[in-house]
């Protein structure tokens, strides 16, 4: 039996439109799963099946308000901007203001949405001014509010569209039933790129890299969430420390190669894996594994189940450096050791989202 979370993920996946990458940017438009308007002069009537939503205040017709329910996909937390986009026009020439207000309730649909059953809207989070009768696209910034909802773990973003002034002019907004002209939440972000150095807390991080000190997976305060399946701080090394000079370490290209984190060895209770939170999609992954003091390993390291490093170091070849393209479908890029490996040691990792193969959150 599918649980509620699976249902929400399936719903989100079904509602996502095609994402595009252009000049290192990703734009993803998400249509609403429900929309419609209500009218105080027709308290029991549902207008959810109509192709337009009406927002107005008149003496005879009463007040009309629109309602929108959008899914918040997994990639929402990576967005730099989150915009509400609508195609709107006026019934008569002039201008009219529409306010966008927050709604907490998600227990409504287009069939049961009426003036009497409408959810309560709370605070104004944005506003837009519609001009003219010919129709045009309008965008309003919801980044701050939407990110608050994402941070609270909300699966849906629900909005009310209400008259923003005393104008009696009707604002007509295309509903999702009009398909290509329907409303959307538009998520914009840069392509994900991360370079991680596995270095102890006592060492300075190589320039251009982010540090991994061996901590359990979590938010790192640098724009990324990453880390180990269990605490690995005890097994992160800087081979340039004085205590390793007796081992006569090989000369390294630069500081990146002095560092390493064990993924398994005889002193560890169990092998550990490493993960980086990313939007679902295609990624180019570079792994570098090695040790300037020892060649006592059988390297076998995979990314998303695809083997990247496979080899046995010796006195002449201390490091293995390899890249692969992988697909992430669960929101985390996962690095693990293979069954035949032993004494795996990971020095640094570079991850770059592919511009040509961007898939959607499932």
Protein Blocks (a to p, Z undefined) as FASTA:
>chain_A
ZZfklmmmmmmmmmpccdddeehiacdddddfbdcdddfklmmbccklpcbdcddddfkl
opadddddddddfklmmpmbdcdddddddfbgcdddddddddfblcbcfklpcfklpccd
fbdfbdcddedjkopaddddfklmmmmmmmnopabdcdddddfbfbfbdcddddfklomm
mccddddddddddddddddfkbccdehiacdehiacddehnopacddfbdcklmcccfkb
mklmmnopaddfblmlmpccdfbdfkbmbdcdddddddedddddddddddfkbccbccdd
deehiafbgcdddfklmbdcdddddddfehpacddddfkbghiacfbdcddddfklccdd
ZZ
